[in-house]
Amino acid sequence: MKTEHLTVATSPTFKAFLLRQARLQNIDVSELIRRQFHPPAETATLRLLTHQLRQATKRADKALDASLQAIEDTQTRIQQLRAAARKESQ
């Protein structure tokens, strides 16, 4: 990988924070920043799959709602037909 150097001015507190975070992950600060702002391809794939799953879930919710409404409508119609049949048989 071709690399270039970047100098960043920051507070001592933020520098210490970056060092701690890198140490916790057993990586250097450069890798920590790369991972944060240039995630691996797997992360992009997971984001895409998550988006697709959310969209599919929305469609499934709408389809289930429509199915439940159709069931309720059918039950109401059956009750109406039964009531009408009872009136005719009396």
Backbone hydrogen bonds, N-H to C=O, Kabsch-Sander energy under -0.5 kcal/mol:
donor,donor_aa,acceptor,acceptor_aa,energy
8,V,6,L,-0.5
15,K,11,S,-2.4
16,A,12,P,-2.3
17,F,13,T,-2.2
18,L,14,F,-2.6
19,L,15,K,-2.4
20,R,16,A,-2.6
21,Q,17,F,-2.7
22,A,18,L,-2.6
23,R,19,L,-2.6
24,L,20,R,-2.6
25,Q,21,Q,-1.2
26,N,23,R,-1.2
27,I,22,A,-2.5
32,L,28,D,-2.2
33,I,29,V,-2.4
34,R,30,S,-2.4
35,R,31,E,-2.8
36,Q,32,L,-1.7
37,F,33,I,-2.4
38,H,34,R,-2.7
43,T,40,P,-1.2
44,A,40,P,-1.3
45,T,41,A,-2.4
46,L,42,E,-2.6
47,R,43,T,-2.5
48,L,44,A,-2.2
49,L,45,T,-2.7
50,T,46,L,-2.6
51,H,47,R,-2.3
52,Q,48,L,-2.6
53,L,49,L,-2.5
54,R,50,T,-2.4
55,Q,51,H,-2.3
56,A,52,Q,-2.5
57,T,53,L,-2.4
58,K,54,R,-2.2
59,R,55,Q,-2.1
60,A,56,A,-2.5
61,D,57,T,-2.7
62,K,58,K,-2.2
63,A,59,R,-2.3
64,L,60,A,-2.7
65,D,61,D,-2.6
66,A,62,K,-2.5
67,S,63,A,-2.3
68,L,64,L,-2.8
69,Q,65,D,-2.3
70,A,66,A,-2.2
71,I,67,S,-2.2
72,E,68,L,-2.5
73,D,69,Q,-2.7
74,T,70,A,-2.3
75,Q,71,I,-2.7
76,T,72,E,-2.4
77,R,73,D,-2.4
78,I,74,T,-2.6
79,Q,75,Q,-2.3
80,Q,76,T,-2.2
81,L,77,R,-2.6
82,R,78,I,-2.6
83,A,79,Q,-2.4
84,A,80,Q,-2.5
85,A,81,L,-2.4
86,R,82,R,-2.3
87,K,83,A,-2.1
88,E,84,A,-2.0
89,S,85,A,-1.7
90,Q,86,R,-0.6
90,Q,87,K,-0.7
